[in-house]
Amino acid sequence: QVQFVESGGGLVQAGGSLRLSCAASGSTFSINAIGWYRQAPGNQRELVAGISSGGSTNYADSVKGRFTISRGNAKNTVYLQMNTLKPEDTAVYYCNLLVAPFGSWGQGTQVTVSS
């Protein structure tokens, strides 16, 4: 089963930026479509950005124009560049496959945006 490890979260003021990284093990990574998801306390996990094996991208309306998903040159890692962060972006961020069946969910990385 594919396993994912997220990193790069932290505490940032509103308007600031963070860059999240996602690495996978257990299967071929570059051929899969990958998504970044987030979950705030009391909320359902939601998809915020996705990237196909060919590099096409899609974004939730709430982050469009502020977040950018990308692959590394070797397609071993997926990144999420988050700019102009807002307090409502506060959540635990996860990466996983964009379509079912999902791999195992990791611990995610906490992003906290202060007012």
ZAMIDREN-975960 format. One record per residue (C-alpha): x negated, y negated, z negated. Coordinates in steps of 0.1 Angstrom, whole numbers, plus 5000, padded with zeros to 4 digits. Layout:
<sekes>
XYZ...
</sekes>
This chain:
<sekes>
500050005000498849655008497849454978497549074977495448844955496248474954494048194941493547824942496447704920496147444893497447124878497746824900499446484899502346404922500846304956497846524952496646824971495747194966494547464988495747824981493948134993495448484999493348795004494649145010493349505006494649845014495549805050494649605081495449245073494949055105497749235125500449145100502648845098502048685063504148455043503648235013506448254988507148064955509248124925510147864898511547974864515148064867515048064905514848324932511648374951511748174983509748175015507947845021505647925050504848205074502248285100502348555127499448775138499148545168499048235147502448085152503847915120507147835104507947625073510847575049512347225054511347135019507647155027507547075064505046805072503346855038502147215038500047395064499547775066496547905085494248205089490448215085488248265115487948635109491648655100490748815066492348535046495448325048495447975033498147725023497047365023499547165002499446785005501646514990502746754963505946684944507046794909509647024926506747214942505947344907506147724909504148044910503048104946502648444961501548584995502948895011504149035044506548805062508949095070509949405051508649645039506649415016503449514999503149504962503649164946500549024928500448794899500548484921498848154914500447884893500947544908502047264884502646914897503046644871505046324876
</sekes>
